[in-house]
């Protein structure tokens, strides 16, 4: 009789646990009155710092060198900023049967967020795919998302997200785009410092995002948005996101094959084109949604953990058996989405 195998790691990403703990802290001890103003100001400064660091870290030369893979990058961008939003719009029919309007707004926002960089590279490497292409694709997606995500949110979410206006777009430009461009401009002087202190700045990144989450969820608690969520609705949201992830994993794999990409490129397209960035989405949501940001980012937080678990399993299986048939691939994705193995970041 086989012994039961116990997971060597926690089934949750440790950083997701930190995010959940921050949400719990905001629920128990939300910032109110003058403290809310301080938290909001600190959150705005943290968002500006994050996008400054994003700009200062992005190598313009590496991005330009990657342009020779323009077909692959356009495919990833189309998946991230065209196919994902179309699927998000199609999910509108689930309101109010399965999802409430605020949860649907968060789901649609999730579909507008750029792709990840680090996890796309890691999973592409594990699966023995085109790692340089994954690096460039993730970088291009992050860069495009600074402009496209707010514009798509303004066009598709409109007043349902909390009221977009020219003033809101100016605020987005001041808090997201200008710090990013400043980081790019100063990169030649600060790039070496960032490389030497990469580990410390990683904690700055994560700490800034935790501050943004605390401020957003505190505002949500003060506005009473959590009375709009129930456990059945959360279960329905998880089911919808599982279907969304499965569809994107299958479409990116077989669509890339139909477009004539080789196996290594298909792996890069699948992992870069099927995921969404929590690090980019959280600060954007705090600017776009204001007091509604807490509920708006909930779908993204859940999808982030789900994509890590599922893609970790798929990457290992692709590395072990690269030559799989269509029927087996479909069954593999379905099985992994339904029963993902516990993995970390």
TORLO-564442 format. One record per residue (C-alpha): x, y, z; residue in three letters. Coordinates in steps of 0.02 Angstrom, whole numbers, padded with zeros to 5 digits, always signed. Layout:
BEGIN
XYZALA ...
END
This chain:
BEGIN
+00000+00000+00000UNK +00071+00168-00053UNK +00103+00295+00081UNK +00011+00460+00063UNK +00124+00599+00000UNK +00119+00759+00098UNK +00164+00925+00017UNK +00338+00986+00052UNK +00280+01165+00040UNK +00129+01265+00088UNK -00010+01259-00043UNK -00011+01449-00047UNK +00120+01568-00110UNK +00197+01646+00048UNK +00174+01818-00025UNK -00010+01783-00055UNK -00020+01734+00129UNK +00056+01903+00172UNK -00073+01988+00061UNK -00214+01893+00145UNK -00145+01940+00316UNK -00143+02122+00261UNK -00324+02108+00206UNK -00366+02034+00377UNK -00275+02177+00463UNK -00373+02304+00360UNK -00535+02216+00406UNK -00496+02217+00592UNK -00403+02382+00605UNK -00448+02491+00455UNK -00373+02664+00439UNK -00506+02792+00482UNK -00514+02980+00498UNK -00343+03065+00491UNK -00258+02895+00482UNK -00353+02859+00321UNK -00281+03017+00244UNK -00105+02967+00295UNK -00130+02791+00225UNK -00197+02860+00062UNK -00049+02979+00042UNK +00075+02841+00084UNK -00011+02724-00039UNK +00002+02854-00178UNK +00187+02878-00142UNK +00213+02689-00141UNK +00128+02673-00312UNK +00239+02810-00384UNK +00394+02725-00312UNK +00343+02557-00385UNK +00325+02626-00560UNK +00486+02725-00545UNK +00575+02562-00504UNK +00488+02472-00647UNK +00553+02604-00767UNK +00728+02605-00694UNK +00743+02416-00707UNK +00680+02392-00885UNK +00827+02380-01003UNK +00786+02477-01160UNK +00925+02387-01255UNK +00857+02215-01210UNK +00683+02268-01262UNK +00746+02331-01431UNK +00850+02173-01457UNK +00694+02070-01433UNK +00602+02155-01575UNK +00665+02022-01695UNK +00536+01906-01616UNK +00398+02030-01658UNK +00273+01895-01710UNK +00288+01809-01541UNK +00273+01972-01445UNK +00121+02028-01545UNK +00041+01860-01509UNK +00069+01879-01322UNK +00005+02059-01326UNK -00150+02004-01423UNK -00186+01870-01293UNK -00159+01990-01148UNK -00247+02146-01210UNK -00372+02079-01339UNK -00423+01898-01305UNK -00426+01915-01115UNK -00536+02072-01122UNK -00654+01989-01246UNK -00675+01842-01127UNK -00703+01965-00985UNK -00839+02052-01084UNK -00919+01884-01124UNK -00930+01849-00937UNK -01051+01996-00922UNK -01190+01869-00947UNK -01148+01793-00777UNK -01216+01949-00688UNK -01319+01938-00579UNK -01343+01749-00585UNK -01167+01699-00529UNK -01073+01861-00500UNK -01120+02026-00423UNK -01083+02183-00523UNK -00933+02234-00412UNK -00857+02060-00427UNK -00883+02063-00615UNK -00798+02234-00624UNK -00649+02156-00534UNK -00650+02007-00652UNK -00652+02122-00803UNK -00511+02226-00729UNK -00412+02065-00705UNK -00429+02034-00893UNK -00352+02205-00931UNK -00195+02188-00823UNK -00026+02153-00908UNK +00062+01987-00901UNK +00188+01935-00770UNK +00376+01938-00799UNK +00463+01834-00665UNK +00344+01686-00657UNK +00328+01680-00848UNK +00517+01667-00862UNK +00528+01537-00723UNK +00393+01423-00796UNK +00461+01441-00973UNK +00633+01390-00910UNK +00564+01239-00815UNK +00468+01182-00970UNK +00624+01205-01079UNK +00548+01343-01184UNK +00615+01504-01262UNK +00672+01599-01107UNK +00740+01756-01197UNK +00573+01773-01286UNK +00480+01756-01121UNK +00589+01893-01045UNK +00553+02013-01188UNK +00369+01966-01199UNK +00343+01998-01014UNK +00437+02163-01022UNK +00338+02222-01174UNK +00175+02173-01091UNK +00219+02269-00932UNK +00270+02421-01032UNK +00113+02417-01140UNK +00004+02391-00987UNK +00054+02558-00912UNK -00041+02640-01056UNK -00165+02508-01113UNK -00234+02449-00945UNK -00298+02621-00889UNK -00364+02661-01064UNK -00453+02493-01080UNK -00523+02511-00904UNK -00590+02684-00947UNK -00669+02618-01108UNK -00739+02452-01044UNK -00778+02487-00862UNK -00827+02670-00874UNK -00931+02740-00732UNK -00961+02565-00661UNK -00783+02563-00593UNK -00806+02718-00488UNK -00811+02858-00614UNK -00674+02890-00742UNK -00649+03069-00799UNK -00512+03174-00880UNK -00453+03215-00704UNK -00439+03028-00666UNK -00335+03000-00822UNK -00221+03146-00775UNK -00200+03068-00603UNK -00155+02902-00685UNK -00026+02988-00793UNK +00049+03079-00644UNK +00054+02927-00530UNK +00098+02790-00655UNK +00169+02854-00819UNK +00278+02999-00760UNK +00370+02898-00625UNK +00399+02760-00753UNK +00470+02881-00882UNK +00578+02962-00746UNK +00645+02791-00701UNK +00689+02757-00884UNK +00775+02926-00897UNK +00878+02900-00739UNK +00917+02717-00773UNK +01093+02751-00837UNK +01137+02828-00668UNK +01037+02720-00547UNK +01037+02554-00641UNK +01197+02491-00560UNK +01134+02533-00387UNK +00971+02439-00419UNK +01066+02285-00478UNK +01181+02286-00326UNK +01035+02302-00205UNK +00912+02193-00299UNK +00864+02088-00148UNK +00832+02237-00034UNK +00731+02326-00168UNK +00629+02168-00189UNK +00570+02190-00010UNK +00533+02373-00049UNK +00424+02317-00196UNK +00327+02193-00093UNK +00312+02307+00057UNK +00246+02446-00054UNK +00114+02331-00127UNK +00062+02275+00047UNK +00040+02459+00094UNK -00066+02487-00061UNK -00173+02335-00017UNK -00197+02394+00162UNK -00251+02568+00107UNK -00369+02498-00026UNK -00452+02371+00088UNK -00464+02496+00231UNK -00560+02613+00115UNK -00669+02466+00064UNK -00709+02422+00244UNK -00753+02604+00281UNK -00867+02607+00129UNK -00952+02443+00181UNK -00913+02350+00019UNK -00887+02182+00106UNK -01072+02167+00140UNK -01088+02138-00048UNK -00988+01974-00046UNK -01047+01802+00011UNK -00962+01632+00013UNK -01069+01563-00130UNK -01021+01713-00236UNK -00837+01685-00197UNK -00855+01502-00246UNK -00937+01553-00409UNK -00796+01677-00441UNK -00664+01541-00416UNK -00756+01426-00537UNK -00766+01563-00669UNK -00581+01602-00650UNK -00535+01417-00665UNK -00629+01410-00831UNK -00547+01573-00888UNK -00373+01507-00850UNK -00406+01339-00934UNK -00470+01425-01092UNK -00319+01539-01102UNK -00195+01397-01074UNK -00274+01296-01214UNK -00295+01441-01335UNK -00117+01504-01312UNK -00046+01330-01341UNK -00149+01276-01491UNK -00167+01451-01563UNK +00023+01471-01563UNK +00037+01301-01649UNK -00085+01353-01785UNK +00016+01511-01812UNK +00170+01405-01850UNK +00272+01432-01693UNK +00392+01294-01636UNK +00380+01205-01470UNK +00497+01323-01374UNK +00405+01477-01435UNK +00236+01398-01398UNK +00289+01369-01218UNK +00342+01551-01200UNK +00178+01610-01276UNK +00075+01496-01165UNK +00155+01551-01002UNK +00171+01736-01046UNK +00001+01750-01129UNK -00106+01660-01001UNK -00055+01749-00840UNK -00089+01915-00756UNK +00025+02022-00648UNK -00026+02050-00468UNK +00120+02170-00442UNK +00061+02283-00584UNK -00125+02262-00555UNK -00135+02307-00371UNK -00060+02482-00381UNK -00157+02518-00542UNK -00320+02468-00457UNK -00285+02584-00310UNK -00275+02730-00433UNK -00419+02676-00546UNK -00549+02620-00419UNK -00519+02724-00262UNK -00629+02664-00118UNK -00690+02517-00224UNK -00513+02450-00252UNK -00524+02321-00112UNK -00663+02224-00196UNK -00596+02257-00370UNK -00429+02171-00337UNK -00503+02017-00254UNK -00525+01923-00420UNK -00346+01965-00468UNK -00276+01901-00302UNK -00369+01736-00321UNK -00320+01717-00504UNK -00138+01752-00461UNK -00127+01606-00340UNK -00223+01491-00457UNK -00110+01529-00606UNK +00048+01496-00503UNK -00013+01326-00446UNK -00079+01269-00615UNK +00067+01334-00720UNK +00195+01258-00602UNK +00120+01086-00632UNK +00102+01112-00820UNK +00282+01172-00836UNK +00351+01016-00753UNK +00243+00901-00858UNK +00291+00989-01019UNK +00474+00966-00974UNK +00448+00780-00946UNK +00342+00744-01099UNK +00359+00877-01234UNK +00276+00776-01371UNK +00094+00767-01318UNK -00057+00751-01428UNK -00206+00870-01431UNK -00324+00757-01335UNK -00195+00726-01199UNK -00154+00911-01185UNK -00336+00958-01161UNK -00358+00824-01029UNK -00196+00878-00943UNK -00249+01061-00930UNK -00422+01014-00867UNK -00351+00897-00735UNK -00221+01021-00675UNK -00346+01165-00662UNK -00465+01057-00561UNK -00330+00980-00448UNK -00173+01089-00448UNK -00027+01023-00348UNK +00036+01134-00207UNK +00177+01246-00265UNK +00264+01404-00212UNK +00316+01554-00315UNK 
END
